[in-house]
Amino acid sequence: MPIIEVDGLTKTFRSRERASGLRSRLQALVAPRYREREAVKHISFSLEAGEVLAFIGPNGAGKSTTIKMLTGVLFPSSGRVQVLGMTPWQRRRVLAYHISSVFGQKSQLWYHLPPRDTFDLLAHIYELDMQAYRKRREFLIEVFDIADYMDTPARKLSLGERMRCELAAALLHGPELLFLDEPTIGLDVIAKQRIRDLIGQLNTEEGVTVFLTSHDAGDIEQICRRAIVINRGEIILDTPVARLKRDYLKAKTIDLLLDKPVETLLLTDQASGHQYLHFQTDTEGIRILTAKGRALKLEIDMTRHPLEPIIAALMQHCHIIDMTIADPPMEDIIATIYREKGREEMSYEGQDVTQDSLAIGVEE
Ligand SMILES: Nc1ncnc2c1ncn2[C@@H]1O[C@H](COP(=O)(O)OP(=O)(O)OP(=O)(O)O)[C@@H](O)[C@H]1O
């Protein structure tokens, strides 16, 4: 039986329109005007126990609103949801014993208390058996390697240390389902990797089902096996992460600052006018986005070229002073999904769909 079942879930927010000017404000007092916003539009999906799902989309797509409905914090406008066989907004208290949420942007640890005290409080809130609680706490302290931070007030911990304590706190009552909202936001590369490894370990060793939202493609690629993409309240793609990687996360951009002018490394194809690196043997799949002064920006098609040989080749011709590697922005991924979907529909319906009509719905 699926652990989450969502059928035709919709949430429309109704908010009062703000009036400007004295006359309009007075009018609004007598006859207020309301604006409706459909944050989630008739979405349906299900999640099996043990799955690790990335629920992704650009800002304002409806991710948090969906999570709030799945955890019983918000009532939907319409639709049906079953989480562990319960309707979340009707059985929120009972459900709380079986699920947990961690928000990267919002701490659940008491700010002035050391994690040990927060853990004790949570044990009381969840009415845990004290002996079982102590055993579980010691186990989590070891797995999350947080013994050194247990007696330091949460406000004095680094973000990475705090996140490990947050995750351990969320798991004290042994939830079957874990909602993670941007769990690695603001963390450095090493702390991110640590959190990702721990989430993977939880899933494989404890069988915890994970529902994760993130803007970080690394979280999605490394933790999740399935991805649902939501845009403007609608699900536009539900696919294995391997396919998402192959089709939509294949290009990475590398921003480089070199020790010498970039032009010394470039050749220009006379016929096409295209620039390429003079040591490039395969000119397909490496695009020069910017080449100015000592700054070079490349777009690499990862399905054609692994990054390491390109960096190694560059380092044979110059020194790299600084480098950042980035995944395509979510907006680009969404635009590509719409383009692909448009193509599929075109070939399916045999209709002529223009590029402009395919771009409908993409956030500006
Ligand atoms: N309480 C509210 N009242 C009115 N509109 C709201 C409310 N909460 C959310 N919205 C609107 O609903 C839409 C979806 O918001 P939501 O927070 O679910 O997006 P999100 O995908 O989580 O975005 P982000 O990645 O920025 O957190 C947005 O347009 C937002 O402005």
The ligand as an SDF file (V2000), in Angstrom:
LIG
                    3D

 31 33  0  0  0  0  0  0  0  0999 V2000
   -0.7520   31.8920    3.0770 N   0  0  0  0  0  0  0  0  0  0  0  0
   -0.7240   32.2710    1.8130 C   0  0  0  0  0  0  0  0  0  0  0  0
   -1.5960   33.1890    1.3340 N   0  0  0  0  0  0  0  0  0  0  0  0
   -1.5980   33.5570    0.0300 C   0  0  0  0  0  0  0  0  0  0  0  0
   -0.7740   33.0370   -0.9180 N   0  0  0  0  0  0  0  0  0  0  0  0
    0.1130   32.1110   -0.4990 C   0  0  0  0  0  0  0  0  0  0  0  0
    0.1830   31.6660    0.8700 C   0  0  0  0  0  0  0  0  0  0  0  0
    1.1560   30.7200    0.9630 N   0  0  0  0  0  0  0  0  0  0  0  0
    1.6690   30.5720   -0.2880 C   0  0  0  0  0  0  0  0  0  0  0  0
    1.0470   31.4030   -1.1570 N   0  0  0  0  0  0  0  0  0  0  0  0
    1.3080   31.5120   -2.5940 C   0  0  0  0  0  0  0  0  0  0  0  0
    1.1740   30.2100   -3.1550 O   0  0  0  0  0  0  0  0  0  0  0  0
    2.1520   29.9860   -4.1590 C   0  0  0  0  0  0  0  0  0  0  0  0
    2.9470   28.7430   -3.8250 C   0  0  0  0  0  0  0  0  0  0  0  0
    3.7420   28.9970   -2.6630 O   0  0  0  0  0  0  0  0  0  0  0  0
    4.6910   27.8990   -1.9880 P   0  0  0  0  0  0  0  0  0  0  0  0
    5.2330   28.5060   -0.7290 O   0  0  0  0  0  0  0  0  0  0  0  0
    3.9660   26.6240   -1.8760 O   0  0  0  0  0  0  0  0  0  0  0  0
    5.8360   27.7700   -3.0850 O   0  0  0  0  0  0  0  0  0  0  0  0
    7.2160   26.9600   -3.0410 P   0  0  0  0  0  0  0  0  0  0  0  0
    7.2280   26.1000   -4.2470 O   0  0  0  0  0  0  0  0  0  0  0  0
    7.3760   26.3010   -1.7160 O   0  0  0  0  0  0  0  0  0  0  0  0
    8.2580   28.1190   -3.1990 O   0  0  0  0  0  0  0  0  0  0  0  0
    9.7490   28.3280   -2.5590 P   0  0  0  0  0  0  0  0  0  0  0  0
   10.6640   27.4350   -3.3130 O   0  0  0  0  0  0  0  0  0  0  0  0
   10.0180   29.7670   -2.8280 O   0  0  0  0  0  0  0  0  0  0  0  0
    9.6550   28.0170   -1.0850 O   0  0  0  0  0  0  0  0  0  0  0  0
    3.0020   31.2420   -4.2130 C   0  0  0  0  0  0  0  0  0  0  0  0
    2.5230   32.0450   -5.2620 O   0  0  0  0  0  0  0  0  0  0  0  0
    2.7480   31.9280   -2.8780 C   0  0  0  0  0  0  0  0  0  0  0  0
    2.8540   33.3200   -2.9900 O   0  0  0  0  0  0  0  0  0  0  0  0
  1  2  1  0
  2  3  1  0
  2  7  2  0
  3  4  2  0
  4  5  1  0
  5  6  2  0
  6  7  1  0
  6 10  1  0
  7  8  1  0
  8  9  2  0
  9 10  1  0
 10 11  1  0
 11 12  1  0
 11 30  1  0
 12 13  1  0
 13 14  1  0
 13 28  1  0
 14 15  1  0
 15 16  1  0
 16 17  2  0
 16 18  1  0
 16 19  1  0
 19 20  1  0
 20 21  2  0
 20 22  1  0
 20 23  1  0
 23 24  1  0
 24 25  2  0
 24 26  1  0
 24 27  1  0
 28 29  1  0
 28 30  1  0
 30 31  1  0
M  END
$$$$
